[in-house]
Amino acid sequence: MNILAISGSTRQGSLNTRLALLVAELRPADVVTVVSDLDRLPFYDADQEAAGTPQALAELRATVTAADVVVVVTPEYNGTVPGLLGNAVDWLSRPPRQSVLRGKPVLVLSASPTPYGGTWAAEHLRSVLTRVGATVLPAGLSVADAHRRLGSAEPDRQVVADLADLLVETLDSAPQAISA
Ligand SMILES: Cc1cc2nc3c(=O)[nH]c(=O)nc-3n(C[C@H](O)[C@H](O)[C@H](O)COP(=O)(O)O)c2cc1C
């Protein structure tokens, strides 16, 4: 299976990128690409879009197209999805009705140091992705207290177990959702 894991943070030491990397660690038999440099994309602007496809967008589109499933790991900023990730979804939603996200199975994860784990951001992201036409998988994972559980070299064993179960449940046990 070809899995693309996108982190909505570019921060050194990002908890969300750590979670995206954990997906790769848990799927050694799959091809997993982790993207944590969404800042390569310019801010969406219709004039810029009309002027041509930015190289970073062309690369991201190709990676999404090649993926059997996309895992998006979102931080939470002010109760919602960070602008960095919203910008990437805006670019990927274009052109309308031909978005590479249309029909693409997407699994949404989030991580935050709070007791809520970024659940608002995850919920909002699921809503936006559904609107764009992605096939948002019903399950997900929001990691609370992520600074403790993902902040050191050894991730919390329960998080690892929960993520492993989720990946089996969603990627291996739902062939009708994902045709690899
Ligand atoms: C501008 C800003 C707003 C934030 N708002 C929230 C929030 O609403 N909910 C939350 O759980 N964490 C919030 N945080 C804390 C982030 O969850 C925390 O910085 C997290 O580590 C960011 O993800 P990262 O580690 O992947 O970069 C906010 C952080 C920033 C910088």
The ligand as an SDF file (V2000), in Angstrom:
LIG
                    3D

 31 33  0  0  0  0  0  0  0  0999 V2000
   -1.4040   30.2660   17.5820 C   0  0  0  0  0  0  0  0  0  0  0  0
   -1.5940   29.0360   18.3950 C   0  0  0  0  0  0  0  0  0  0  0  0
   -2.8580   28.6640   18.7710 C   0  0  0  0  0  0  0  0  0  0  0  0
   -3.0680   27.4710   19.4800 C   0  0  0  0  0  0  0  0  0  0  0  0
   -4.3380   27.0990   19.7900 N   0  0  0  0  0  0  0  0  0  0  0  0
   -4.5500   25.8570   20.3030 C   0  0  0  0  0  0  0  0  0  0  0  0
   -5.8760   25.3550   20.4430 C   0  0  0  0  0  0  0  0  0  0  0  0
   -6.8610   25.9940   20.1270 O   0  0  0  0  0  0  0  0  0  0  0  0
   -6.0320   24.1010   20.9170 N   0  0  0  0  0  0  0  0  0  0  0  0
   -4.9670   23.3040   21.2630 C   0  0  0  0  0  0  0  0  0  0  0  0
   -5.1680   22.1710   21.6450 O   0  0  0  0  0  0  0  0  0  0  0  0
   -3.6930   23.7730   21.1590 N   0  0  0  0  0  0  0  0  0  0  0  0
   -3.4650   25.0180   20.6850 C   0  0  0  0  0  0  0  0  0  0  0  0
   -2.1890   25.4850   20.5270 N   0  0  0  0  0  0  0  0  0  0  0  0
   -1.0740   24.6830   21.0010 C   0  0  0  0  0  0  0  0  0  0  0  0
   -0.6350   23.6680   19.9560 C   0  0  0  0  0  0  0  0  0  0  0  0
   -1.4820   22.5290   20.0670 O   0  0  0  0  0  0  0  0  0  0  0  0
    0.8120   23.2670   20.2300 C   0  0  0  0  0  0  0  0  0  0  0  0
    1.6620   24.3700   20.0070 O   0  0  0  0  0  0  0  0  0  0  0  0
    1.2300   22.0860   19.3720 C   0  0  0  0  0  0  0  0  0  0  0  0
    2.4720   21.6110   19.8450 O   0  0  0  0  0  0  0  0  0  0  0  0
    1.3450   22.4770   17.9010 C   0  0  0  0  0  0  0  0  0  0  0  0
    1.5430   21.3390   17.1150 O   0  0  0  0  0  0  0  0  0  0  0  0
    3.0060   20.8460   16.6810 P   0  0  0  0  0  0  0  0  0  0  0  0
    3.7030   20.3750   17.9200 O   0  0  0  0  0  0  0  0  0  0  0  0
    2.7630   19.7330   15.7380 O   0  0  0  0  0  0  0  0  0  0  0  0
    3.7320   21.9860   16.0400 O   0  0  0  0  0  0  0  0  0  0  0  0
   -1.9580   26.6750   19.8480 C   0  0  0  0  0  0  0  0  0  0  0  0
   -0.6750   27.0850   19.4710 C   0  0  0  0  0  0  0  0  0  0  0  0
   -0.4920   28.2270   18.7490 C   0  0  0  0  0  0  0  0  0  0  0  0
    0.9190   28.6220   18.3210 C   0  0  0  0  0  0  0  0  0  0  0  0
  1  2  1  0
  2  3  1  0
  2 30  2  0
  3  4  2  0
  4  5  1  0
  4 28  1  0
  5  6  2  0
  6  7  1  0
  6 13  1  0
  7  8  2  0
  7  9  1  0
  9 10  1  0
 10 11  2  0
 10 12  1  0
 12 13  2  0
 13 14  1  0
 14 15  1  0
 14 28  1  0
 15 16  1  0
 16 17  1  0
 16 18  1  0
 18 19  1  0
 18 20  1  0
 20 21  1  0
 20 22  1  0
 22 23  1  0
 23 24  1  0
 24 25  2  0
 24 26  1  0
 24 27  1  0
 28 29  2  0
 29 30  1  0
 30 31  1  0
M  END
$$$$
